[in-house]
Amino acid sequence: MKVIGICGSPRKGNTEWMLRKLLEGVAKAGIDTELILLRERDIKACDGCLSCEAGGKERKGVCSIQDDMQQIYPRLIKADGLAFGTPVYFEMLSGLLKGFMDRTCPIWPRLELKPIVGIAVAEESTGRVIHNLRTYASVCGMRWVGHVTALAKTPKQVSNDRGVERRLAMLARKLIDALMT
Ligand SMILES: Cc1cc2nc3c(=O)[nH]c(=O)nc-3n(C[C@H](O)[C@H](O)[C@H](O)COP(=O)(O)O)c2cc1C
């Protein structure tokens, strides 16, 4: 079994720390984990060509843009569970994560029924971010397992918050349970 974390922060900060803690908890159950840092990948914006949808029900599911998403698609399809993490920008998810979500257009039907958790961190208000993440999960027909939000501003701030660490450990256990059912 494998869980893939997707980090939508453009810096090495709170979101990455939270995702790493969550994945550590998941790994304790002997489950493989991988963290994809979107900021280190060459992922271009969706150009809206919709060639990935050509063919109707028998859609091609192939993206015409040649970049790192080509290696990421098969890993997403194979993954048993996903964890999406984002900093809160203007009370929404980051552009980096949204850009990634748009690029899943060729394969989103193949994410159906996979369990997914959300992680978000804001300086003072998480706004609509969990709604944003849940909307994506719902459109893809994924199973929403839960989320952890935190308040922090500077990159290492959240690592001092024992409460967040505990909630991440609990979310990891919920995700493990969801993987087994
Ligand atoms: C462009 C931008 C927009 C932001 N918008 C908000 C916001 O609407 N509400 C908020 O509470 N914090 C906001 N913040 C603060 C970040 O959410 C906060 O610094 C968070 O810790 C960043 O997470 P990271 O360390 O994982 O990058 C914003 C930061 C940036 C750079």
The ligand as a MOL file (V3000), in Angstrom:
LIG
                    3D

  0  0  0     0  0            999 V3000
M  V30 BEGIN CTAB
M  V30 COUNTS 31 33 0 0 0
M  V30 BEGIN ATOM
M  V30 1 C 0.3330 35.3300 -0.9420 0
M  V30 2 C -0.0050 35.0010 0.4860 0
M  V30 3 C -1.3210 35.0710 0.8900 0
M  V30 4 C -1.6600 34.7400 2.2090 0
M  V30 5 N -2.9850 34.8090 2.5770 0
M  V30 6 C -3.3290 34.4930 3.8480 0
M  V30 7 C -4.7080 34.5540 4.2590 0
M  V30 8 O -5.6120 34.8530 3.4800 0
M  V30 9 N -5.0010 34.2520 5.5500 0
M  V30 10 C -4.0370 33.9070 6.4600 0
M  V30 11 O -4.3800 33.6670 7.5990 0
M  V30 12 N -2.7210 33.7900 6.0860 0
M  V30 13 C -2.3400 34.0780 4.8080 0
M  V30 14 N -1.0140 33.9950 4.4190 0
M  V30 15 C -0.0110 33.4740 5.3810 0
M  V30 16 C 0.3390 32.0040 5.1380 0
M  V30 17 O -0.8050 31.1960 5.0510 0
M  V30 18 C 1.2180 31.4940 6.3040 0
M  V30 19 O 2.4340 32.2200 6.3320 0
M  V30 20 C 1.4990 30.0110 6.2600 0
M  V30 21 O 2.2390 29.6510 7.4230 0
M  V30 22 C 2.2970 29.6070 5.0290 0
M  V30 23 O 2.5060 28.2020 5.0240 0
M  V30 24 P 3.8980 27.5320 4.5670 0
M  V30 25 O 4.9000 27.8330 5.6490 0
M  V30 26 O 3.6260 26.1020 4.4430 0
M  V30 27 O 4.2660 28.1500 3.2520 0
M  V30 28 C -0.6550 34.3310 3.1300 0
M  V30 29 C 0.6990 34.2640 2.6930 0
M  V30 30 C 1.0160 34.5950 1.3830 0
M  V30 31 C 2.4520 34.4930 0.9390 0
M  V30 END ATOM
M  V30 BEGIN BOND
M  V30 1 1 1 2
M  V30 2 1 2 3
M  V30 3 2 2 30
M  V30 4 2 3 4
M  V30 5 1 4 5
M  V30 6 1 4 28
M  V30 7 2 5 6
M  V30 8 1 6 7
M  V30 9 1 6 13
M  V30 10 2 7 8
M  V30 11 1 7 9
M  V30 12 1 9 10
M  V30 13 2 10 11
M  V30 14 1 10 12
M  V30 15 2 12 13
M  V30 16 1 13 14
M  V30 17 1 14 15
M  V30 18 1 14 28
M  V30 19 1 15 16
M  V30 20 1 16 17
M  V30 21 1 16 18
M  V30 22 1 18 19
M  V30 23 1 18 20
M  V30 24 1 20 21
M  V30 25 1 20 22
M  V30 26 1 22 23
M  V30 27 1 23 24
M  V30 28 2 24 25
M  V30 29 1 24 26
M  V30 30 1 24 27
M  V30 31 2 28 29
M  V30 32 1 29 30
M  V30 33 1 30 31
M  V30 END BOND
M  V30 END CTAB
M  END
